[in-house]
Amino acid sequence: MNLAPIVLFVYNRPWHTEQTLLSLSSNKWASESELIIYADGPKHNATPDQLNNIKKVRELLYRQKWPRKLTVHVSDTNAGLATAVIKGVTQTLQQYNRIIVLEDDMILSPYFLQFMNDGLEKYEQVDEVISIHGYCLPIKHAEETFFLRGADCWGWATWQRGWKLFNPDSAQLIEELKQQKSVNEFDFNGTYDFSGLLKKQANGKINSWAIRWYASAFILNKLTLYPGKSLVKNIGGEGSGTHPQDDKPYQVKLNHQRVELKDIPIVESKYARELIEKHFLKHIGLKRKLKRIFKRRN
């Protein structure tokens, strides 16, 4: 199999980075894979502690002896996560046809790489499929794999043809969603305010590559393959990341078994979408509605 290079984005979290690398190194095919790391630089007002953490991260990177090939790109200045990811993925896919993308706060199942590479191989020539994703929300899904419309950001893979469809213009993406009259569907039937995040991106209130990647794929009616049980666990929700949040709705139990890629219909799973809507409503959408009711009463 033509194993995809693994691209990892890191910054100033040595513990998180170490946990990610440890779990990655324990994967089947890890020692046969190429690892490309993009290490962002310090901000102009970085504190001594932050500078020390950046130094620790970089020292850790060069100690990795398990990859077939290791390449580390070190930046002297701070680009920020969104710019770093867009630039790094684009640059890597100018050289390779496929890619696996990680950030420095992800614990991986030992079968993560196998699922990613199997998916990239199986669906390489299937134009409807834009990406493969390793994380799955904690929903009780009976299917071993399923498709959802759009794209995702916690341990994912794509091809040159997929990333070429990425549109960084959030204002244009919002307009296209309106023209399609698909804002509600984009928001999982109103249970998660993804369109609000896209508007914040357009207004400069946040800087997210992920919401634009999701919107780019969704508007073009492209599909992403998911495992029924998550192969990725995010450990960055405690406040150390770029966009800290309540991570309880996203906590999962890692799947430590191989995911078999059987032939399934190349259409969005309505069942999976309904389960996700229920999950969002229970953990996120309902809280938002209650906040609005409370504000009206006060």
Summary of the structure (lengths in Angstrom):
residues: 298
radius of gyration: 18.9
end to end distance: 61.1
largest distance: 61.1
contacts: 948
relative contact order: 0.16
helix: 41%
strand: 16%
